Amino acid sequence: MVRFPSHFTSDLKDLLRNLLQVDLTKRFGNLKNGVNDIKNHKWFATTDWIAIYKKEVEAPFIPKCKGPGDTSNFDEYEEEALRISSTEKCAKEFADF
């Protein structure tokens, strides 16, 4: 069970539960209506999708970027050593790769 912060609205919790659904046959975006299940959800009731498509909506946050390789907006973490598996699980599938 996923626990959400107390400041999340019930509509937001419902949307997230549907997006995080483990069962693919019940997950938003994967149902008969595709992305429209997401776009038509109550949490997006005030969203003007056409204005977003036309780039008429101001972004709520624009990160500062010093250049193409700037990673300052990402958390730093310790590099992990590369581990090579002792078994090749998909050797047959990638034989000619």
Biopython code that builds the backbone (N, CA, C, O; Angstrom):
import numpy as np
from Bio.PDB.StructureBuilder import StructureBuilder

atoms = [
    (1, "MET", "N", (0.833, -1.184, 0.000)),
    (1, "MET", "CA", (0.000, 0.000, 0.000)),
    (1, "MET", "C", (0.881, 1.251, 0.000)),
    (1, "MET", "O", (1.849, 1.340, 0.755)),
    (2, "VAL", "N", (0.538, 2.196, -0.840)),
    (2, "VAL", "CA", (1.285, 3.441, -0.946)),
    (2, "VAL", "C", (0.722, 4.440, 0.061)),
    (2, "VAL", "O", (-0.493, 4.599, 0.178)),
    (3, "ARG", "N", (1.613, 5.108, 0.782)),
    (3, "ARG", "CA", (1.196, 6.164, 1.705)),
    (3, "ARG", "C", (1.539, 7.499, 1.063)),
    (3, "ARG", "O", (2.656, 7.714, 0.593)),
    (4, "PHE", "N", (0.562, 8.382, 1.054)),
    (4, "PHE", "CA", (0.746, 9.697, 0.453)),
    (4, "PHE", "C", (0.872, 10.758, 1.539)),
    (4, "PHE", "O", (0.325, 10.590, 2.628)),
    (5, "PRO", "N", (1.582, 11.842, 1.261)),
    (5, "PRO", "CA", (1.650, 12.949, 2.220)),
    (5, "PRO", "C", (0.252, 13.485, 2.520)),
    (5, "PRO", "O", (-0.632, 13.433, 1.665)),
    (6, "SER", "N", (0.056, 13.987, 3.704)),
    (6, "SER", "CA", (-1.269, 14.443, 4.143)),
    (6, "SER", "C", (-1.794, 15.617, 3.324)),
    (6, "SER", "O", (-3.005, 15.824, 3.252)),
    (7, "HIS", "N", (-0.902, 16.390, 2.706)),
    (7, "HIS", "CA", (-1.361, 17.545, 1.919)),
    (7, "HIS", "C", (-1.854, 17.162, 0.519)),
    (7, "HIS", "O", (-2.357, 18.024, -0.203)),
    (8, "PHE", "N", (-1.725, 15.903, 0.122)),
    (8, "PHE", "CA", (-2.244, 15.458, -1.172)),
    (8, "PHE", "C", (-3.768, 15.416, -1.102)),
    (8, "PHE", "O", (-4.335, 14.897, -0.140)),
    (9, "THR", "N", (-4.428, 15.958, -2.117)),
    (9, "THR", "CA", (-5.889, 15.923, -2.166)),
    (9, "THR", "C", (-6.361, 14.512, -2.507)),
    (9, "THR", "O", (-5.586, 13.686, -2.988)),
    (10, "SER", "N", (-7.634, 14.251, -2.252)),
    (10, "SER", "CA", (-8.173, 12.925, -2.576)),
    (10, "SER", "C", (-8.134, 12.678, -4.083)),
    (10, "SER", "O", (-7.918, 11.547, -4.518)),
    (11, "ASP", "N", (-8.345, 13.733, -4.888)),
    (11, "ASP", "CA", (-8.265, 13.574, -6.347)),
    (11, "ASP", "C", (-6.852, 13.199, -6.785)),
    (11, "ASP", "O", (-6.675, 12.338, -7.648)),
    (12, "LEU", "N", (-5.848, 13.842, -6.195)),
    (12, "LEU", "CA", (-4.464, 13.527, -6.547)),
    (12, "LEU", "C", (-4.118, 12.100, -6.132)),
    (12, "LEU", "O", (-3.479, 11.372, -6.891)),
    (13, "LYS", "N", (-4.529, 11.702, -4.949)),
    (13, "LYS", "CA", (-4.274, 10.328, -4.494)),
    (13, "LYS", "C", (-4.925, 9.319, -5.432)),
    (13, "LYS", "O", (-4.329, 8.294, -5.762)),
    (14, "ASP", "N", (-6.147, 9.614, -5.857)),
    (14, "ASP", "CA", (-6.849, 8.711, -6.776)),
    (14, "ASP", "C", (-6.106, 8.603, -8.105)),
    (14, "ASP", "O", (-5.939, 7.506, -8.637)),
    (15, "LEU", "N", (-5.662, 9.735, -8.638)),
    (15, "LEU", "CA", (-4.910, 9.735, -9.893)),
    (15, "LEU", "C", (-3.639, 8.903, -9.749)),
    (15, "LEU", "O", (-3.345, 8.060, -10.596)),
    (16, "LEU", "N", (-2.892, 9.140, -8.684)),
    (16, "LEU", "CA", (-1.642, 8.408, -8.485)),
    (16, "LEU", "C", (-1.876, 6.916, -8.298)),
    (16, "LEU", "O", (-1.110, 6.102, -8.815)),
    (17, "ARG", "N", (-2.916, 6.546, -7.572)),
    (17, "ARG", "CA", (-3.227, 5.120, -7.405)),
    (17, "ARG", "C", (-3.496, 4.466, -8.759)),
    (17, "ARG", "O", (-3.075, 3.336, -9.005)),
    (18, "ASN", "N", (-4.203, 5.187, -9.635)),
    (18, "ASN", "CA", (-4.509, 4.647, -10.962)),
    (18, "ASN", "C", (-3.276, 4.584, -11.856)),
    (18, "ASN", "O", (-3.163, 3.683, -12.687)),
    (19, "LEU", "N", (-2.355, 5.525, -11.698)),
    (19, "LEU", "CA", (-1.123, 5.505, -12.486)),
    (19, "LEU", "C", (-0.130, 4.466, -11.966)),
    (19, "LEU", "O", (0.645, 3.904, -12.739)),
    (20, "LEU", "N", (-0.155, 4.212, -10.661)),
    (20, "LEU", "CA", (0.775, 3.266, -10.044)),
    (20, "LEU", "C", (0.203, 1.857, -9.934)),
    (20, "LEU", "O", (0.802, 0.989, -9.299)),
    (21, "GLN", "N", (-0.929, 1.634, -10.539)),
    (21, "GLN", "CA", (-1.617, 0.342, -10.491)),
    (21, "GLN", "C", (-0.699, -0.762, -11.025)),
    (21, "GLN", "O", (-0.210, -0.680, -12.152)),
    (22, "VAL", "N", (-0.473, -1.782, -10.217)),
    (22, "VAL", "CA", (0.396, -2.892, -10.621)),
    (22, "VAL", "C", (-0.231, -3.691, -11.759)),
    (22, "VAL", "O", (0.464, -4.095, -12.692)),
    (23, "ASP", "N", (-1.524, -3.916, -11.686)),
    (23, "ASP", "CA", (-2.244, -4.694, -12.698)),
    (23, "ASP", "C", (-2.371, -3.864, -13.977)),
    (23, "ASP", "O", (-3.099, -2.872, -14.008)),
    (24, "LEU", "N", (-1.667, -4.269, -15.019)),
    (24, "LEU", "CA", (-1.674, -3.520, -16.284)),
    (24, "LEU", "C", (-3.065, -3.378, -16.884)),
    (24, "LEU", "O", (-3.330, -2.415, -17.602)),
    (25, "THR", "N", (-3.952, -4.320, -16.602)),
    (25, "THR", "CA", (-5.302, -4.261, -17.169)),
    (25, "THR", "C", (-6.164, -3.209, -16.483)),
    (25, "THR", "O", (-7.279, -2.940, -16.929)),
    (26, "LYS", "N", (-5.664, -2.611, -15.402)),
    (26, "LYS", "CA", (-6.409, -1.584, -14.665)),
    (26, "LYS", "C", (-5.670, -0.249, -14.603)),
    (26, "LYS", "O", (-6.202, 0.723, -14.065)),
    (27, "ARG", "N", (-4.457, -0.186, -15.142)),
    (27, "ARG", "CA", (-3.613, 1.006, -15.026)),
    (27, "ARG", "C", (-4.018, 2.096, -16.018)),
    (27, "ARG", "O", (-4.205, 1.832, -17.205)),
    (28, "PHE", "N", (-4.150, 3.325, -15.510)),
    (28, "PHE", "CA", (-4.436, 4.477, -16.365)),
    (28, "PHE", "C", (-3.356, 4.605, -17.431)),
    (28, "PHE", "O", (-2.171, 4.412, -17.158)),
    (29, "GLY", "N", (-3.771, 4.928, -18.630)),
    (29, "GLY", "CA", (-2.854, 5.047, -19.750)),
    (29, "GLY", "C", (-2.747, 3.751, -20.529)),
    (29, "GLY", "O", (-2.279, 3.732, -21.667)),
    (30, "ASN", "N", (-3.189, 2.660, -19.899)),
    (30, "ASN", "CA", (-3.101, 1.343, -20.530)),
    (30, "ASN", "C", (-4.488, 0.757, -20.783)),
    (30, "ASN", "O", (-4.611, -0.388, -21.217)),
    (31, "LEU", "N", (-5.519, 1.534, -20.515)),
    (31, "LEU", "CA", (-6.891, 1.069, -20.684)),
    (31, "LEU", "C", (-7.407, 1.423, -22.074)),
    (31, "LEU", "O", (-6.687, 2.020, -22.874)),
    (32, "LYS", "N", (-8.631, 1.061, -22.355)),
    (32, "LYS", "CA", (-9.257, 1.289, -23.665)),
    (32, "LYS", "C", (-9.180, 2.757, -24.093)),
    (32, "LYS", "O", (-8.945, 3.047, -25.266)),
    (33, "ASN", "N", (-9.376, 3.680, -23.153)),
    (33, "ASN", "CA", (-9.363, 5.113, -23.480)),
    (33, "ASN", "C", (-7.969, 5.717, -23.507)),
    (33, "ASN", "O", (-7.820, 6.912, -23.761)),
    (34, "GLY", "N", (-6.951, 4.915, -23.252)),
    (34, "GLY", "CA", (-5.570, 5.384, -23.316)),
    (34, "GLY", "C", (-5.305, 6.594, -22.444)),
    (34, "GLY", "O", (-5.721, 6.642, -21.287)),
    (35, "VAL", "N", (-4.611, 7.568, -23.004)),
    (35, "VAL", "CA", (-4.222, 8.770, -22.260)),
    (35, "VAL", "C", (-5.427, 9.603, -21.822)),
    (35, "VAL", "O", (-5.318, 10.401, -20.891)),
    (36, "ASN", "N", (-6.559, 9.428, -22.474)),
    (36, "ASN", "CA", (-7.745, 10.213, -22.110)),
    (36, "ASN", "C", (-8.240, 9.904, -20.703)),
    (36, "ASN", "O", (-8.853, 10.765, -20.073)),
    (37, "ASP", "N", (-7.994, 8.700, -20.192)),
    (37, "ASP", "CA", (-8.341, 8.404, -18.801)),
    (37, "ASP", "C", (-7.562, 9.316, -17.857)),
    (37, "ASP", "O", (-8.075, 9.728, -16.815)),
    (38, "ILE", "N", (-6.341, 9.623, -18.222)),
    (38, "ILE", "CA", (-5.511, 10.517, -17.413)),
    (38, "ILE", "C", (-5.968, 11.961, -17.612)),
    (38, "ILE", "O", (-6.217, 12.677, -16.642)),
    (39, "LYS", "N", (-6.077, 12.383, -18.860)),
    (39, "LYS", "CA", (-6.438, 13.773, -19.156)),
    (39, "LYS", "C", (-7.814, 14.162, -18.628)),
    (39, "LYS", "O", (-8.037, 15.322, -18.281)),
    (40, "ASN", "N", (-8.735, 13.211, -18.564)),
    (40, "ASN", "CA", (-10.096, 13.509, -18.111)),
    (40, "ASN", "C", (-10.302, 13.285, -16.613)),
    (40, "ASN", "O", (-11.416, 13.432, -16.110)),
    (41, "HIS", "N", (-9.242, 12.934, -15.907)),
    (41, "HIS", "CA", (-9.361, 12.714, -14.461)),
    (41, "HIS", "C", (-9.683, 14.038, -13.756)),
    (41, "HIS", "O", (-9.279, 15.108, -14.213)),
    (42, "LYS", "N", (-10.414, 13.954, -12.639)),
    (42, "LYS", "CA", (-10.830, 15.148, -11.885)),
    (42, "LYS", "C", (-9.657, 16.042, -11.494)),
    (42, "LYS", "O", (-9.808, 17.263, -11.447)),
    (43, "TRP", "N", (-8.501, 15.461, -11.216)),
    (43, "TRP", "CA", (-7.358, 16.276, -10.793)),
    (43, "TRP", "C", (-6.928, 17.249, -11.892)),
    (43, "TRP", "O", (-6.370, 18.306, -11.601)),
    (44, "PHE", "N", (-7.185, 16.898, -13.145)),
    (44, "PHE", "CA", (-6.834, 17.746, -14.281)),
    (44, "PHE", "C", (-8.019, 18.582, -14.771)),
    (44, "PHE", "O", (-7.975, 19.106, -15.884)),
    (45, "ALA", "N", (-9.068, 18.718, -13.972)),
    (45, "ALA", "CA", (-10.299, 19.407, -14.389)),
    (45, "ALA", "C", (-10.050, 20.824, -14.900)),
    (45, "ALA", "O", (-10.737, 21.271, -15.819)),
    (46, "THR", "N", (-9.093, 21.534, -14.330)),
    (46, "THR", "CA", (-8.838, 22.921, -14.745)),
    (46, "THR", "C", (-7.700, 23.031, -15.763)),
    (46, "THR", "O", (-7.291, 24.136, -16.119)),
    (47, "THR", "N", (-7.197, 21.904, -16.224)),
    (47, "THR", "CA", (-6.087, 21.906, -17.177)),
    (47, "THR", "C", (-6.593, 22.127, -18.593)),
    (47, "THR", "O", (-7.489, 21.424, -19.060)),
    (48, "ASP", "N", (-6.013, 23.105, -19.270)),
    (48, "ASP", "CA", (-6.358, 23.393, -20.664)),
    (48, "ASP", "C", (-5.321, 22.698, -21.545)),
    (48, "ASP", "O", (-4.258, 23.251, -21.824)),
    (49, "TRP", "N", (-5.640, 21.493, -21.974)),
    (49, "TRP", "CA", (-4.690, 20.683, -22.736)),
    (49, "TRP", "C", (-4.336, 21.314, -24.079)),
    (49, "TRP", "O", (-3.207, 21.172, -24.549)),
    (50, "ILE", "N", (-5.281, 22.006, -24.697)),
    (50, "ILE", "CA", (-5.003, 22.671, -25.986)),
    (50, "ILE", "C", (-3.985, 23.789, -25.783)),
    (50, "ILE", "O", (-3.058, 23.936, -26.580)),
    (51, "ALA", "N", (-4.152, 24.579, -24.720)),
    (51, "ALA", "CA", (-3.206, 25.664, -24.431)),
    (51, "ALA", "C", (-1.810, 25.104, -24.144)),
    (51, "ALA", "O", (-0.805, 25.695, -24.538)),
    (52, "ILE", "N", (-1.758, 23.976, -23.465)),
    (52, "ILE", "CA", (-0.458, 23.340, -23.205)),
    (52, "ILE", "C", (0.164, 22.890, -24.523)),
    (52, "ILE", "O", (1.353, 23.107, -24.759)),
    (53, "TYR", "N", (-0.639, 22.263, -25.382)),
    (53, "TYR", "CA", (-0.152, 21.809, -26.685)),
    (53, "TYR", "C", (0.388, 22.983, -27.509)),
    (53, "TYR", "O", (1.406, 22.861, -28.190)),
    (54, "LYS", "N", (-0.307, 24.114, -27.433)),
    (54, "LYS", "CA", (0.104, 25.299, -28.194)),
    (54, "LYS", "C", (1.210, 26.093, -27.500)),
    (54, "LYS", "O", (1.625, 27.142, -27.993)),
    (55, "LYS", "N", (1.685, 25.596, -26.362)),
    (55, "LYS", "CA", (2.747, 26.242, -25.578)),
    (55, "LYS", "C", (2.337, 27.635, -25.114)),
    (55, "LYS", "O", (3.156, 28.553, -25.080)),
    (56, "GLU", "N", (1.063, 27.783, -24.756)),
    (56, "GLU", "CA", (0.541, 29.057, -24.275)),
    (56, "GLU", "C", (0.492, 29.123, -22.749)),
    (56, "GLU", "O", (0.076, 30.132, -22.180)),
    (57, "VAL", "N", (0.911, 28.061, -22.102)),
    (57, "VAL", "CA", (0.874, 27.993, -20.642)),
    (57, "VAL", "C", (2.284, 28.208, -20.108)),
    (57, "VAL", "O", (3.236, 27.570, -20.557)),
    (58, "GLU", "N", (2.403, 29.114, -19.146)),
    (58, "GLU", "CA", (3.705, 29.382, -18.546)),
    (58, "GLU", "C", (4.093, 28.220, -17.631)),
    (58, "GLU", "O", (3.278, 27.747, -16.838)),
    (59, "ALA", "N", (5.309, 27.777, -17.745)),
    (59, "ALA", "CA", (5.786, 26.675, -16.904)),
    (59, "ALA", "C", (5.816, 27.122, -15.446)),
    (59, "ALA", "O", (6.235, 28.241, -15.153)),
    (60, "PRO", "N", (5.375, 26.257, -14.526)),
    (60, "PRO", "CA", (5.374, 26.639, -13.112)),
    (60, "PRO", "C", (6.782, 26.739, -12.529)),
    (60, "PRO", "O", (6.985, 27.407, -11.515)),
    (61, "PHE", "N", (7.745, 26.087, -13.156)),
    (61, "PHE", "CA", (9.127, 26.111, -12.682)),
    (61, "PHE", "C", (10.048, 25.914, -13.872)),
    (61, "PHE", "O", (9.874, 24.979, -14.654)),
    (62, "ILE", "N", (11.022, 26.791, -14.005)),
    (62, "ILE", "CA", (12.023, 26.651, -15.064)),
    (62, "ILE", "C", (13.385, 26.561, -14.386)),
    (62, "ILE", "O", (13.869, 27.551, -13.838)),
    (63, "PRO", "N", (14.006, 25.385, -14.418)),
    (63, "PRO", "CA", (15.302, 25.232, -13.748)),
    (63, "PRO", "C", (16.389, 26.027, -14.457)),
    (63, "PRO", "O", (16.357, 26.200, -15.675)),
    (64, "LYS", "N", (17.343, 26.505, -13.681)),
    (64, "LYS", "CA", (18.481, 27.215, -14.261)),
    (64, "LYS", "C", (19.428, 26.180, -14.841)),
    (64, "LYS", "O", (19.733, 25.173, -14.200)),
    (65, "CYS", "N", (19.891, 26.434, -16.054)),
    (65, "CYS", "CA", (20.765, 25.491, -16.746)),
    (65, "CYS", "C", (21.964, 26.250, -17.290)),
    (65, "CYS", "O", (21.811, 27.225, -18.026)),
    (66, "LYS", "N", (23.166, 25.793, -16.922)),
    (66, "LYS", "CA", (24.393, 26.470, -17.333)),
    (66, "LYS", "C", (24.876, 26.031, -18.713)),
    (66, "LYS", "O", (25.722, 26.691, -19.316)),
    (67, "GLY", "N", (24.343, 24.928, -19.207)),
    (67, "GLY", "CA", (24.770, 24.429, -20.502)),
    (67, "GLY", "C", (24.289, 23.010, -20.717)),
    (67, "GLY", "O", (23.653, 22.431, -19.836)),
    (68, "PRO", "N", (24.585, 22.438, -21.883)),
    (68, "PRO", "CA", (24.089, 21.110, -22.240)),
    (68, "PRO", "C", (24.446, 19.999, -21.251)),
    (68, "PRO", "O", (23.653, 19.075, -21.069)),
    (69, "GLY", "N", (25.604, 20.062, -20.615)),
    (69, "GLY", "CA", (26.018, 18.997, -19.701)),
    (69, "GLY", "C", (25.764, 19.301, -18.236)),
    (69, "GLY", "O", (26.231, 18.571, -17.362)),
    (70, "ASP", "N", (25.027, 20.375, -17.956)),
    (70, "ASP", "CA", (24.784, 20.801, -16.574)),
    (70, "ASP", "C", (23.911, 19.794, -15.830)),
    (70, "ASP", "O", (22.789, 19.507, -16.247)),
    (71, "THR", "N", (24.430, 19.266, -14.734)),
    (71, "THR", "CA", (23.676, 18.310, -13.916)),
    (71, "THR", "C", (23.380, 18.869, -12.528)),
    (71, "THR", "O", (23.022, 18.115, -11.623)),
    (72, "SER", "N", (23.527, 20.178, -12.349)),
    (72, "SER", "CA", (23.365, 20.778, -11.020)),
    (72, "SER", "C", (21.939, 20.677, -10.480)),
    (72, "SER", "O", (21.731, 20.885, -9.285)),
    (73, "ASN", "N", (20.961, 20.367, -11.311)),
    (73, "ASN", "CA", (19.578, 20.224, -10.852)),
    (73, "ASN", "C", (19.266, 18.809, -10.363)),
    (73, "ASN", "O", (18.137, 18.522, -9.967)),
    (74, "PHE", "N", (20.254, 17.939, -10.390)),
    (74, "PHE", "CA", (20.067, 16.559, -9.960)),
    (74, "PHE", "C", (20.843, 16.300, -8.675)),
    (74, "PHE", "O", (21.887, 16.907, -8.437)),
    (75, "ASP", "N", (20.326, 15.399, -7.853)),
    (75, "ASP", "CA", (21.016, 15.018, -6.622)),
    (75, "ASP", "C", (22.313, 14.307, -6.968)),
    (75, "ASP", "O", (22.408, 13.604, -7.974)),
    (76, "GLU", "N", (23.316, 14.506, -6.108)),
    (76, "GLU", "CA", (24.572, 13.779, -6.280)),
    (76, "GLU", "C", (24.458, 12.443, -5.561)),
    (76, "GLU", "O", (23.772, 12.336, -4.544)),
    (77, "TYR", "N", (25.113, 11.453, -6.074)),
    (77, "TYR", "CA", (25.099, 10.135, -5.456)),
    (77, "TYR", "C", (26.440, 9.459, -5.709)),
    (77, "TYR", "O", (27.177, 9.817, -6.628)),
    (78, "GLU", "N", (26.727, 8.495, -4.890)),
    (78, "GLU", "CA", (27.978, 7.745, -5.036)),
    (78, "GLU", "C", (27.870, 6.823, -6.238)),
    (78, "GLU", "O", (26.860, 6.145, -6.430)),
    (79, "GLU", "N", (28.902, 6.805, -7.027)),
    (79, "GLU", "CA", (28.930, 5.891, -8.167)),
    (79, "GLU", "C", (29.028, 4.462, -7.651)),
    (79, "GLU", "O", (29.747, 4.190, -6.690)),
    (80, "GLU", "N", (28.315, 3.570, -8.279)),
    (80, "GLU", "CA", (28.389, 2.159, -7.912)),
    (80, "GLU", "C", (29.301, 1.438, -8.894)),
    (80, "GLU", "O", (29.324, 1.736, -10.088)),
    (81, "ALA", "N", (30.035, 0.504, -8.368)),
    (81, "ALA", "CA", (30.926, -0.274, -9.226)),
    (81, "ALA", "C", (30.098, -1.105, -10.199)),
    (81, "ALA", "O", (29.034, -1.615, -9.849)),
    (82, "LEU", "N", (30.594, -1.233, -11.413)),
    (82, "LEU", "CA", (29.930, -2.043, -12.422)),
    (82, "LEU", "C", (30.050, -3.506, -12.027)),
    (82, "LEU", "O", (31.143, -4.009, -11.771)),
    (83, "ARG", "N", (28.906, -4.178, -11.983)),
    (83, "ARG", "CA", (28.908, -5.597, -11.627)),
    (83, "ARG", "C", (28.521, -6.405, -12.859)),
    (83, "ARG", "O", (27.508, -6.133, -13.503)),
    (84, "ILE", "N", (29.318, -7.373, -13.166)),
    (84, "ILE", "CA", (29.023, -8.245, -14.299)),
    (84, "ILE", "C", (28.390, -9.516, -13.750)),
    (84, "ILE", "O", (28.930, -10.162, -12.852)),
    (85, "SER", "N", (27.254, -9.853, -14.298)),
    (85, "SER", "CA", (26.512, -11.024, -13.837)),
    (85, "SER", "C", (27.288, -12.301, -14.128)),
    (85, "SER", "O", (27.926, -12.439, -15.171)),
    (86, "SER", "N", (27.216, -13.227, -13.184)),
    (86, "SER", "CA", (27.900, -14.506, -13.388)),
    (86, "SER", "C", (27.105, -15.432, -14.311)),
    (86, "SER", "O", (27.638, -16.414, -14.828)),
    (87, "THR", "N", (25.827, -15.109, -14.509)),
    (87, "THR", "CA", (24.998, -15.900, -15.427)),
    (87, "THR", "C", (24.465, -14.998, -16.526)),
    (87, "THR", "O", (24.156, -13.830, -16.290)),
    (88, "GLU", "N", (24.361, -15.532, -17.698)),
    (88, "GLU", "CA", (23.816, -14.785, -18.818)),
    (88, "GLU", "C", (22.380, -15.237, -19.033)),
    (88, "GLU", "O", (22.135, -16.272, -19.653)),
    (89, "LYS", "N", (21.437, -14.464, -18.522)),
    (89, "LYS", "CA", (20.032, -14.853, -18.567)),
    (89, "LYS", "C", (19.433, -14.808, -19.970)),
    (89, "LYS", "O", (18.521, -15.576, -20.277)),
    (90, "CYS", "N", (19.931, -13.925, -20.815)),
    (90, "CYS", "CA", (19.332, -13.756, -22.147)),
    (90, "CYS", "C", (20.349, -14.006, -23.253)),
    (90, "CYS", "O", (20.262, -13.398, -24.320)),
    (91, "ALA", "N", (21.295, -14.878, -23.018)),
    (91, "ALA", "CA", (22.357, -15.133, -23.998)),
    (91, "ALA", "C", (21.800, -15.560, -25.345)),
    (91, "ALA", "O", (22.280, -15.111, -26.386)),
    (92, "LYS", "N", (20.798, -16.420, -25.336)),
    (92, "LYS", "CA", (20.225, -16.922, -26.584)),
    (92, "LYS", "C", (19.573, -15.787, -27.384)),
    (92, "LYS", "O", (19.733, -15.711, -28.602)),
    (93, "GLU", "N", (18.844, -14.914, -26.697)),
    (93, "GLU", "CA", (18.149, -13.817, -27.379)),
    (93, "GLU", "C", (19.124, -12.807, -27.983)),
    (93, "GLU", "O", (18.809, -12.164, -28.984)),
    (94, "PHE", "N", (20.317, -12.665, -27.375)),
    (94, "PHE", "CA", (21.280, -11.675, -27.844)),
    (94, "PHE", "C", (22.515, -12.311, -28.482)),
    (94, "PHE", "O", (23.575, -11.688, -28.529)),
    (95, "ALA", "N", (22.391, -13.517, -28.962)),
    (95, "ALA", "CA", (23.528, -14.241, -29.535)),
    (95, "ALA", "C", (24.188, -13.478, -30.680)),
    (95, "ALA", "O", (25.414, -13.483, -30.789)),
    (96, "ASP", "N", (23.407, -12.825, -31.533)),
    (96, "ASP", "CA", (23.958, -12.116, -32.691)),
    (96, "ASP", "C", (24.077, -10.613, -32.462)),
    (96, "ASP", "O", (24.309, -9.856, -33.405)),
    (97, "PHE", "N", (23.923, -10.190, -31.242)),
    (97, "PHE", "CA", (23.927, -8.752, -30.951)),
    (97, "PHE", "C", (25.333, -8.240, -30.818)),
    (97, "PHE", "O", (25.537, -7.051, -30.573)),
]
sb = StructureBuilder()
sb.init_structure("model")
sb.init_model(0)
sb.init_chain("A")
sb.init_seg("    ")
for serial, (resi, resn, name, xyz) in enumerate(atoms, 1):
    if name == "N":
        sb.init_residue(resn, " ", resi, " ")
    sb.init_atom(name, np.array(xyz, "f"), 0.0, 1.0, " ", f" {name:<3s}", serial, name[0])
structure = sb.get_structure()
